[in-house]
Amino acid sequence: MRELAGKTAFVTGGASGIGLALGRAFAEAGVKVMLADIETEALAAAVTSLHNVGPDVRGIDCDVTDPASVERAAKASFDAFGNVHIVCNNAGVAAGGGIKDIALDSWRWVLDVNLMGVVHGIRAFLPHIRAHGEGGHIVNTASMAGMQSGLGFSPYTASKFAVVGMSEGLAPQLAPFGIGVSVLCPGFVRTRIGDSGRNRPEQYGPTQTIDSASPTAALVAQIAELIQSGLEPSEVAARVLAAIRANELYVFTHADMRAEVENRFTAIAAAFDKTAARRPG
């Protein structure tokens, strides 16, 4: 999709961080934008902040864990702008993991947002995009945590690996319909992902408390520092728009993280070599 002007984009997690940066980048490119978020006050402020960038920017309250909520947001987008061409399933959260306290509520919350939120977005918009026949593009936000397991045993890592795999499988299936797929795998970006608990619904229980003396606490503190000094969301958004125009599947932001992925692939290749060596001659 080389020409973006005049198209319509729907972006979840649009009230802040990468989502808001995507909304701004789309508006600057002449795209009509519907920002969706569960955080209503921040969403209203985000929409207001973009009115001078593009006149066709609106917001809709949306809980991506609830398929009915996503469907209502999709209908509001169709009613406001007509055909939607670009869907950014960007909403994401993080919660504590590790092997000491495997909190099922945290696993359910993270998977419901990061994984099922993507499924709900695809389910709500894909039939519409296929039906209007004007082509389109789906962007699923994963993470470098979906390419290598440096964060260990955690719902965040599990969810992002799933989004990568789902996007890889979706791309060839949608290509014949003129619909592209990109999976965004950023490294550390200056967002509020570390403060995800502010939007945690009651049904998922309280935010897990981490023992300050535990290794997990040290990892969380290290990640917080890396996020604070991370890439600006606007740089990520620019990379995403370039990927949409070029129909690129993988969208990476941190070239210096390549070695971590290569280490994983090397280990996988070595395991295959062992299997081949053990095969009876």
N, C-alpha and C positions, 0 to 999 in steps of 0.2 A: 504494500500500500504506500506508493511513493508520494501521492498527493493527499495531504491531511486536511487542508482547508475545506471547510464546509461539512466535514464529517462530524459525528457525535461520539463522545467517549463517556463511559461510565467507570467511576473509580471508587472502590471501597477503601476504607481507612483514609478517606480524603480530607479529614479535618486537620491533619498535621503530618510532619515527616515526609516520607517519600510520596505518599498519596497526595498531599497538598502540592508538593513540587511537581508532580505529574500534572495535576490540574492546571497549574500556572503555565507549564510548558505547552500543554495542549491549547490553552486559551491564546497564548502568544502565537501559536501556529494557525490560528483561525478555526480551531475546533470548538464545537459546542460541548459543554462539559456538565455532567451531573456528578457531583461529589456525594458520596454516601458514607455515613459514619454513625456509630452508636452514641458518640459524645455530642449532644445536640448544641450546646452553647459554643463549643469550639468549632463545630460545623458552620454555625451561623456567622461566626467571625471569619472563618476561612472564605466563605462565599463573598462576604463584604469586601475582604481584602483583594479579591480578584475582579471586582466590578470595573475597575479602571483598566484592567488588562484585556478583558473580553466581556462584552455585554451578555453573552449567552452562557452564563455560569449559574447553576442552581444547586441546591442541596436537598438531600432527602435522608431522613432518619432511617437507619437500617442496621439490623442485627444479623450479621452473616451466619450466625449459628442457627437461625430460624429460617427455613426455606420459604415460609409464607411471607416473612418480612422482605426477603430478597425479591420475591415475585412481585410484591407491592412496589418496591423500589424500581423494578424493571418497568412495570406498567406506568409509573409516574414519569419515567424517562421517555417512554414511547409517546405518552400524552403531551409531554412538553416539547419534544424535539422531532418526533417521527422516528425514522430509522436510526438505530444505534449501530455503530460500526466497530468500535474499539471497546473492549471490556478489560479492565485492569482489576484482577482479583488480588488486591494488595493488602487487605486488612490482616494484621498479624499480632500475636501476643507471645510472651515468653513467661515461663514459670519454672520454679525450682525442680530439679530432678535429682539424679544420683542414686546410689544403691542403699543408702542408710534409711531413707524415708520415702517410699514409693507411694506418693499421694495420688490416689485414683482420681480425685476431683480435679487435680491439676492436669493430669493426663487427658481427661475428658474435655476440659476447657480448651487446652491448647490444640488438641486434635479437632475439636468442633470448629474453632476459629480458623486455624491455619490450613487444615485439610478439607473439612466439610464446607467451610466457607467458599473455597475454590469450587468444589463440586456444585454447590448451590448457585454460584454465579454462572457457571457453564450451563447448568440445567435451565436457568431462567432466561438466558440470552441466546444460546446457540440455535434453538429452533427459529427464533426471530431473524437472526443474521442469515441463516441458510435460506429462509423464506424470501427475504427481500432481494437476495441475489446480487447485491452490490459489492460483495466482498467484505472482509473485515479482518480483525486481528484480536487475539486473546493474549493477554500478558498475565502470567501467574507469578506472583512474587514468592520465591523460595529463599535461598540463602546459601552462602558458602558452607553452612552447616548441613546442606543437602547434598554436598559433594564430598565431604570428608567429615569424620566423626570426632573431631577435636573437642567438641563439647561433651563427649561421653554419653552415657546412658541418660537420655532426657527426652521428654515429649517434644521439645522444640526440634531436636535433631531428627527424630522419627517423622515428624510432620513434614519437615522440609525435604527429606529424602523422598517421601511419598509424592510431594508436589513436583519434584524433578522427574520422577518416573512417569507420573500421570501426564505431564506436559510432553515428554518424549514420545509417549504412546499416542497422544492426541494429534500431534503435528502431521504425521503422514496421513491420518484419517481425514483431516480437514483440508489438506492441500488441494484435492480435486475440486473443492467447492470455492476456491479462491479465498480461503480463510487461513491466515497465518497464525502461528503460535510462538510465543517467546516465553522462556522461563528466566526470570531475573534472579541472579545469585550474587547479591552484593556481599562485600565484607563488612567491616565496621563503618556505619553511617551515623551521623549526628542526628539521632531521632530520640523519641521517648519510649523505645521498646523496653528499656529497663524499668519503666514505671507502668508496665502493662496492668498491674493490679488495680489501678484506678478505675478501670472499666470492667472489672470482673463481676459478673452477675451473681446474685445471692445463691442461685441453685448450684453453683460450683463450689460453694463453701468459702471460707476465709482464705486469704493469701497465705501460703505456707511460710512459716517462720524458719529462718536458717540460723543454726547455731553459729555464733560469731567465731568460734574456735575451730570450726570444721573446714576441711579442704574446699568444700563447696562454696563457703563464704569467701574464701580467698579468690576462687575463680570468678565469682560474681563481681567482686571488687575490681579485679583485673579487667574484666569485660567492660565494666562501667567506665573505666579510664580510657579504654580503647574506643568506646563509643563517643565519649566526650571529645576526643581528638580525631574522630573519624571524618570521612568524606562528607561534603555538603550534599544534602538531598537533591539540590538543583543539578549537580553533576551527574547523579544517578538518573534523574529524569531525562537529561539530555541524551544519555546513552540509550535509554529505552526508546525514545523517539527515533533515534538513528536506527535501532534494531527493527522497529516497526517498518520504517521506510525500506530497509534492506531485506526484510523478511528473514531475520536471523533467529535461530532457535535459542541459542545460549547467549545470555547477557551477563558478562562479568564486569566487575568494576575495579578489582584489585589484582593487578598482574603479579604482584609479589606473593600471592597465595597459590600460584601454580604449583610450586614444589610440593605443597601439602597434598594436592590432588594426585600428582605424579607418584608420590610415595604409596598412595593407596592402590593406584593402578599397577605399580610395580609388584606389590605384594600379591595382587590378584593374578597377574601374569605368572608369577613364580609358583603359585598354587596350581595353576593349569599345567605348568611344566612338570611338576611333580606327578600329577595325574597321568600325563603322557608317558613319563618315564616308567611308571608302575604298570602300564598296560602290557599284557602278555604279548610277546613277539609273534 
